[in-house]
Amino acid sequence: QVRLVESGGGSVQAGGSLRLACAASGLAFSSLVTGWFRQAPGQEREFVAAIRSSSGSTVYADSVKGRFTISRDNAKSAVYLQMSNLQPEDTAVYYCAADRNPLRIRTIASRYDYWGQGTQVTVSS
């Protein structure tokens, strides 16, 4: 059974930091692309960052470049999202997703095969 479980969400003030974690099971983690998406109330789910487990190659949304860092630990089948200098507009439910096709790092949510339940991130001004 495939499972993606997010953790690390919470509430912070603007300028603060949080680290999200995604633990994967039931998948060949080393051959995946794992991504983070977020969804604010009333808005569509948007791409944040993704990483290819085998090479460590990464892609970021322009809105988070220089503030967020995605990383992975293949031995633990885990992906992390270090978020710094958080702003109120970063407030959303953050989702971990896995794409079984590692050939391209994709930024479209519908291309991902598996999803976690999400973790809430709230940034106050």
Secondary structure, 3 states (H helix, E strand, C coil): CCEEEEECCEEEECCCCEEEEEEEECCCHHHCEEEEEEECCCCCCEEEEEEECCCCCEEECCCCCCCEEEEEEHHHCEEEEEECCCCHHHCEEEEEEEECCCCCCCCCHHHCCEECCCEEEEEEC
